């Protein structure tokens, strides 16, 4: 199913399509969308910041809570900055109401922001996050202990604080794929990765 919406106002027809789609793909740059997503998933495209925010809000407002989200993907270039207050609401609804399995974020955000602990205490199995500027987004400590995450891909984010000894241990028991790029961990003395099922690490 290939559907592209270029307006911020969802018509009645689009509204009902969005309510039950297992794939929510929002983007304003097709370079970040995979071939599979272009062919089979629901795409929302707009280059205006206000329209982008309103479109995502409308989709989550009308969404059927009984339908799980297979993948929630949000891509915003520097031309469309995401308000972190809205981002927190969208993520909360994706994981708490619709039990999202995968979340992919490639963001330009407008201020510093810390992800909620609930994100990694949920049913989430795949989490990928890239920001355009380093140090603006901090991941929570619950990331290190997630019992469901199998794929974790982080770029340009800040790690949580460690203990009194400034040591941080990632010990997710089912983590298989870990990618870390341009991570801010200068506040840590030690970073341990203890994941027995890890197959790929970059």
Secondary structure as UniProt FT lines:
FT   STRAND          3..5
FT   HELIX           12..20
FT   STRAND          23..27
FT   HELIX           30..32
FT   HELIX           35..40
FT   STRAND          42..45
FT   HELIX           49..62
FT   TURN            65..66
FT   STRAND          71..75
FT   TURN            78..79
FT   HELIX           84..96
FT   STRAND          102..107
FT   STRAND          113..114
FT   HELIX           117..121
FT   STRAND          126..131
FT   TURN            134..135
FT   STRAND          137..138
FT   HELIX           141..145
FT   STRAND          151..155
FT   TURN            164..165
FT   STRAND          167..170
FT   TURN            173..174
FT   STRAND          177..181
FT   TURN            186..187
FT   STRAND          190..193
FT   TURN            196..197
FT   STRAND          200..201
//
